[in-house]
């Protein structure tokens, strides 16, 4: 897919460092504290890139896409879509991520709590059913308002429509207009603010919009030209 000088392509493992650098730039302004729980600023870049690749290559549902500026070859925007074609198993539903990449044990515990809460909330809404989830998307600040984000969102929503399933995304205020233009709706309409135990009240507030997009009815042709909805 092309739009102007932009081209949509699958990501390659060697893109990981450039994608991570773009994410850091995008989520620094405005600052998104949850991203820096995943990738702390004081961590060695090589370790962060390796973790990105480990998460990517170990997740068979993950599809990483990029939008490239054809003139410069630079990655303008990138996204991770999770395409769940089958009901999640009990093991997958109960899977948790161990956080050990922060320098302080308390921060690792905080990070594990946050990630588990977001994961649990997503499972409550999706019920582990087949669906498509936009797990991460960012556009480099130097390339905003060129349509790259819309290309990445529509890539996933078209897959969801072909499957007849819902789409979900945990979105920011900055990203909300784009998601709404692609058929998403925040449910509830206001921010979700993560509940925080007393011992972490001094930590940055984590909040986001949980957004849903209904599945489209898929028409399946049967014998003698009849059509059924699925």
N, C-alpha and C positions, 0 to 999 in steps of 0.2 A: 504494500500500500504506500502511495506517495501523496504528499500534500505540499505543493510549492517545492522548496528545496529539502523537504523532510522525507525520510523514508523509514518505514516500520519494518523491523527485522527481529528474528529471534536472537537472544543474547548468547554469547559464547563464554566459556569459563574464563578466558583471558580478559574479558570485559570487567571482571569483578572489582578491580582496584579503581577503575574510572567511574563505575557506577557508585561505589561507596563514597568516593570523593564528591560526586554530584549530590548524593543524599546529604552528606555533612553540610554542604553549602546551602542546600534547599531548606533543611530543617534547623539551620542556625538563625535564619531571619525570615519570618518570626521563629523564635526558638521553640522547639517541640521537645519538652523534657523526656517524654517516653522514648524517643529515638535514642537519646544519649544514655538511657538505661541499657539499651541493646548494644550501643557502640560508644563507650565512654571516651571523652576527648583526650584523656591521658594514656590511653592504651596504644601500644605499638601498632602501626598501621598494618604490618604484615600479619599480625595475629587476628586483627579484625577482618581482613580480607580472607584469611583461611577459614574463619568461622562462617562468613558469608557463603563460601563455596561448600563447606560441609553441610550447612542447612539446605542449600540448593540441591546438591547431588544426592542427598539422603531422602529427599521428599519427592516421590514419584508424581504427586499431584501438582507440583510447582512448575509453572511456565513463566520464564523470564523473557520479557520483550523490551526492546529499546527503540527509540526514535533517534535517527542519526541525521546530522546536517550533511548533505551530500557534498557541499563545497569544501568543508573543513574535515569531515570524517569524525567530528566530535559527537559524543553521545549527549544529546540534548535532554532526553527524558528516559526514564526506565520504570518498569513495573514488574511486580511479582503477582501473578494470578494463580490461585489454587483452584483447579478444576476437579471437583469431587463428582465422579461419574457413578459412584456406588455409595450405598449407605455405609457410614463409618462403622467399624467393628468396635466392640466393647474396649478392646485394648487401645485403639486409636482415640476413643472418647476419653480414656483415663490417662492418656500420655501427658507427662509434665516435662518441663525444660529445667535442667539444673543450671543455675547461674554461678559461674566461678571466675568470671573475667574481670571483676573489679578488684581493686587493691585491698579494700576493707571488707571484712566478713559481714558486717551489718548492711553494707550497701548491696552485697550479693543477696542477702536475705530479702532486702527491700525489692530488688529487681525480680526475684523469683515470685514474690507475692503479687507484684503488679502484672507480670506476664500470665500468671495462673488466673488472676481475676479476669483479665481481658479474654483469655482463652475460654474460660468457663462461661462467661456471658455470651460469647459468640456461639458456643455449643447449645446454650439454652434457647437461643433464637433460631438457629439452623436445625436443631434437633438431630444433627448428624446426617441429615438427609442429603441426597445429591443436590449440589448447588455450585455456584461459582463465587469465589471470594477474592476481592482485590486486597491482597494482604499488605502491599507496600507500593507506593508510587511517588516519584519525585521528579520535578523539572528544575534544571539548573537555573538559578536566578537570572543569569544573563540571557536566557532563552524563553522566558515566560511570555504568554500571550501570542504564541506562534501556532497554537493548535496541537502541539505535541501531546499534551495530556489527554485531550479529547480523542486522539488516535488510539492511545493505549486503553482508555476506558471502553471505547466502542469495540475494540478487538475482543475484549472479554465478554461484553454484553451480547455480542453477536453469537458467541459460542453458547452462552446461556440460553439465548432465544432458540437456537437450533436444538438444544436439549430440552427446552420447555421447563427450565428451572429458575429459581430465584437467584439474584445476585445480592451480595452484602459487602459493605465496606465500613471501616472505622475512619471517619473523615475529620478533617480540621475545618475551622471556620473559613480559611482561605480556599479550601478545595470544595466546599459545599456547593457554590453556584455551578461548578462544572458537573458535579455528580447529579445535581437536580436537572440540569439540561439534558442529561442522558437517562432520565427516568427514575432516578433514586429519590427516596423520601426519607427524611430523618424520623425515626420512631424510637423514643418520643421526639417532639419537635425541638426540645432544648438539649443542652449539653448533658451527657452522662458524666458525672464526677465520681471518680473511684473513691469508695469509702476507705479511710486510712486509720489504722490503729493508732492509739494515743502516742506510742513511742516514736512514730514517724510523722507527727503533725508538722514538724519543721521542714519536711521535704517539699519539693515543688508540687503544686497541684497538678494532677493528671486528669484531663477531661477531653472528651471527643464526642462527635456525633455518630451514632450508630445508624447507618443508612441502609435501606432495603429497596430492591427493585423487583417487582413481581415477574414471575415467569410468563412467557408468551405461550399461547396454545399452539402446539405443533400439529399440523394436519398430515396424516399418513394415508397415502393412497392404497386402497384395497383392491380386490378383484373386481373386474367389470367396471373400472373407473370410479367406484364409490370412494368417498373420503370420510375418514373418521378422525375425531380429535383425540389427542393423547396427552 
